[in-house]
Amino acid sequence: MNSENAQKTVYIGLSGVVDSAVSAYLLVEAGYNVVAIFMKNFSQEIMVNGQMTECWVPEWHDALRVAAHLKIPLQRWDFETEYRRDVYEYFKKEYAAGRTPNPDVLCNSQIKFGAFYEAARAAGADYIATGHYAQVGSDGELLRAVDDDKDQTYFLNSISREALRHTLFPIGHLQKSDVREIARAAGLPVAEKKDSTGICFVGEVPIKELLADTIKPRPGKIMTTAGEEIGEHDGLTWYTIGQRHGFGATGGRAALFVVGKNFETNELIVGDETDPALFSLRVTAREPHWIDAPVAGDVLFARFRHRQPLQKVASWKIDGNVLILEMVEPQRAITPGQFGNRLTGGIFSASILRIPRVGLEET
């Protein structure tokens, strides 16, 4: 136990899953004064064990069990107003505009490392901590996790460097398998609980079901890039660039992929997996958020989706508030509305870039 750590108070977001539970355990073992916070951010009834209950309640019960096992205090903080205003409304508006947003990125920047960070610091926290697979450099740089498969820096690309200077990622240096083993050895009650998926704080709810009251069906034609009409879609909102679908996959036709949306004509454009319309060498991004801005001469690597292998940037420039990347290899399915991140200084040290509303310029 580090005696210096005993003088430091850490407020950890305890969500009721194994990653945050092990993070809390490691902080306790390191001697920190640990306060666990459960964030209640979204209320919606779901079916659990045959009865309807609020979606956050099962996670709250698991967080209670973990906190009791670790003998640390647990408080429930309500950020539902902030979540609905800053994350959920954005999510709905982006879908309504025909883009494909990533709410987890905003959930991190606006809630976990926004509202929660600010409230924890105001309450006296020296640090906040979460169960993300990421690491922090000596001056607040965001660095990739040791476990490449679980690395979550893509979802952290919009948080502030100031928040990072006061953030601990206790499991960022571990493999996921090690985290499970630590949980079992420590007797944590969520050691075998499956990982959470779905929308941040909302869960595994189909997008159509979630937004059914907001976005109404608007059928239109499905057209190939060759100009052939092959069917009807039920609304451009529900389709993502690069999405595979069985459009016209009859009579020997191979599966087709979404390559574009024509909002003027309400047409969904599809092509095969090698269609040039699905690829781009140039990517533009408006209003980039820098944690550690690149300087002239830096060699950049970019990532446009979670777990995508690093993609080398041939050249880059900043024009006003627009970042323009020319890629070495054509990039598949660059999706308007998504975020991206960039890595500089080689593969092993990462600094992250927010790329909201990625735009596609075909070459």
N, C-alpha and C positions, 0 to 999 in steps of 0.2 A: 504494500500500500504506500502510495506517495503522500508524504505529509503535506507537501505544497498543495496537492489537489484538494485536501480537506478544507482548505480556505476558499475554494472555488465552488460556486453554486451553478449547477447545470439543470436547465429545464428541458426535459426530453419529451418529444411528441410520442406518446405511447398509443399505438393504434390497435393493439390486440393481435398483431401477427408476429411471426417468429423473429423477423429482422429487427423490429423496434424493441422486442423483448430482450434479445441478446445484447443489443446496444445498451439498454438500461442496465443489464447485468454487468457488462464490462465496465461501465462507468462506476457502478457501486464497488466493484472489485478494485478499481483504480483509486478509490478513496474519495471520490467527489461527493459533495452534498447534492444528492439527486432528488429532483421534484418531477414527478410524471404528470403530463398534461394530456388529457384525451380531448381531441378537437371534434366537436359536434358541428358539422357544416351543412348537412343536408338532411331533410326529413321527407321520407316517402315510405309508404307501407309496402312491405314485401311479405311473401309467404315463408315462414320458418317453422319447421316441425308441425305443419298442418294448420298453423294459425297466422293471421296477419299481425305484423309488428313493424315498428319503425326500423328503417334499414340500418341505423347506427346502433341499435340496442344490442345485438349479438356481439358486435365488436367491443362495446362498452363493458359487457360482462366479462369478456376475455381479458380486457385491460385490467379490470378489477382483480381478477385472479392472478395476473402476473405481478401487479403491484403488491398484493398481499404476500405472495411468495417471496418477493425481494425485500419486503418490509420497508417500502418507500411510500411517501404520500402520493395520492392521485387526486387531481382536480379535473373537473369537466368544464371546459371553456367553450362558449357558444360563439361561433363565427358565421352563423348561417346568413345573417344579413350581408356580410362582406362577401361570402361565397356566391350567393345568388346575384349580387350586384356586379362583382368584378370577374366572376368566372362563368357562372351559369348563363347570365344574359348574353355575354360575349359568345358563348358556345352556340346559343340559339340564333343570334344575329348572323354569325358566320355561316351556319348551315342554311339559313334562309337566303343568304346572298349567294349560295351555290359553292361556297368554299368548304374545305374540310379542316376544321380546327383541331388543335391538340389541347384539350382542357387541362391535362396534367401539367403542362408547362406553366400555364397561368396559375394553376392551383398552388404550385410551388412558389412562384414569385409573389403572388398576391396574398396567399394565406399562410403557408408554412414558414416562408422566409419574409413575409410581409406582416400581416396582422398578428400572427403568433409571435414572431421575432420581436416586434415592437412591444407587445404586451408583456412578454417574458422579461425583456430588458427593463421595462418600467417597474416590474415586480421585484427587480434585484438580481436577475440572472447575470452571471458573468459570461455564460455561453448558453446557446441552445444546442440540441442534438436531435438527430433523426436517424432512422434505420436505412438511409440511402446507401447504395454502393457507389461511393465517390470518396475523394480525398481533398484536403485543403493544403495549399502550399504555405510557406512561411510568412507570406504577406497577402494572404487572402486569395491566392490563385486557386482556381478550380481544377483539380487533377483527376484523371481517370482512376477508377477502382482497379485493384489487382485482378479481380475476376472479370475478364473481358465480356463473358456472356451475360453477366448481371450488371455491368456498368450502367449507371443511370445519369451520367453527366448530360446526356441529350435532354433529359427532362428538367435539368437544373440550369439551362443556358440563359435564363432571364433574371436570375437573382443578382443582388447587388454584391459588390466586393466588400462593402462595409459589413453586410450580414455574414459573409463568409469568414471575415476576420473573427467573428464571435460564434462560429459554428464548429461542432465536432461531429465527425462521421465515424463512430466507433468500429464499424465493421468494414470500412472501405479497404482495409489491407488484407481482408480475408476472402477465401473462396466460399461460395454458398454452402458447399458440403461441410466446411469447417464450422459455419454458423449453426447448421443443424446439429452437429456433434456437440458443440458447446451447449446448445439448448438442452440436449438430452442429458449431458453430464451434470448440468445445473438443476435438472429436474423441473425445467420451466413447463408450465401447463399447456403451452401452445407449441411444444417442440415438434409435434407431428402435424400441425395445422397446415393445410395447403396454402400456397401463396395467393394473395388477392389479385384479381384481375378486374378489367372493366374500367369505367370512368371514375376518376379520383373522387372519393367520398360519395359516389352515387352507386357504383357497383356494376354488376353484369346485367344491365338493362339494355335491350335492343334500342338502337337510336330511333327507329321509327316509333316505337312505343313511347319513348321518353318525350319525343317532340310532336306526337300526334295532335295535340291540341294547339300547337303553334304553327305547324306547316301542313297545309292541305295538299292532297294529291293534285298534280297538274300533268296529265298524260301528254305524251308527244311522240314523235317519230324517233326510231333508232336507225341511224344512217352509218354505213361504212365509209371509210376515207375515200373509197372509189365512187361514192355517190349512190350506192344501192340501199334502198329501204328494206330493212329485214325484220321490223317488228315495232312494238310500242313500249315505251318506258312509263313508269308511274310517277315521275317527277325527278328533275335533274338533281334536286337536293340530295337524294339518297344514293348517289353514285360517286365514286372516288376515282380520280385519275389513276390508271394502272390496275384497277379492279378487274379480276377475271370473272367472267360470267358466261353462261351458256347461250349467249345471244346467237340465235340461228345455228346452234350446234346440232343440226340435224342433216340428214342426207349426206353424211361424210364431211360436212364443214367442221373445221377445227374450232376450238373455243376462241372467243374473241375477248378483247380487253378494251376498257374505256380509255380513249386517248384525248377526248375533249368534250366540251359542253358549249353549245351555241345557244345563248340565252335569248337572242333576238328571235330566233325561229323555234326555240324550245326543242332543239334536237340534241340527242345524245350521239356522239361520234365514237365509233369503235373501229378497231383494226386488229390484225393478228399480233402475235408476240414479237415479231420483228418489224412491225410497221414503224417507219421513220418518225411518224408523228408522236410516238411514245417516248422519244429520246430527245435530249437537248445537250448541247455543249456549253451553253451560256445560261447562267442563273442570276437573276437580279433579286435583291432584297432591299426593302425600304426600312428606314429607321433601325439600323442595327444597334443592338445593345452590347457594349463592350465591357467585359470584366478585365481584360488585359489586351488593349488594342495592338494590332500588328504594326510594324514599322516597315518602311521601304526595304526590300530585299528579303523579307521573311518568306520562307517556303511554307505554304499552307496546305493542310489536309482538311477536307470537309466531310460532314456526315449529314445526310438529309432525312434520315429516319433512324429510329432506334435499332441498334445492332447492325447497322449497315457497316461493312468494312470501310476503312478510311479511303477517301477518294482524293487523289492528288490534284491540286489546283495548278493549272498551267500559268495563269497570270490573274492578277486581281487589281482593282482600283476602286477608290471611293470618290463618287461624284455627288457632292452635296450630302444629302442624307440617304443616298442609294449606294449599296455595295454591288459591284459587278464582278462575278467570277467566271473565268473561262476555264473549263475543266479539261484535263488531259483525256479522259474517256467520256463518251456520251453518257449522260445520267438518265436512268429510266424513271418515268413517272414522277417528275417534279410536280408536287401538288400544291396549287394555290391555297393559302390559308395555313399551311404547315410552318413549323419552325425548323431551323437547322442549327448546327454548331460547327465551329471551325477549330482546328488544332494547329498550333504553330510550334516551331522549334523541334520538329521531329515527331515521331509517333508516340513517344513515351511521356512527353509532358504536354498537358492539355490546358488551353485556355479557351473559354467558351464564348460563342457569339449567338445572340438571338437573331433569328431571321424570320420576322413575322410576315405573313402574306407573301410567301415566295411567289415570284412571277416567272413565267416561262417565256423565253424568247427562242423560238425555233431557229436552228441554223441549218 
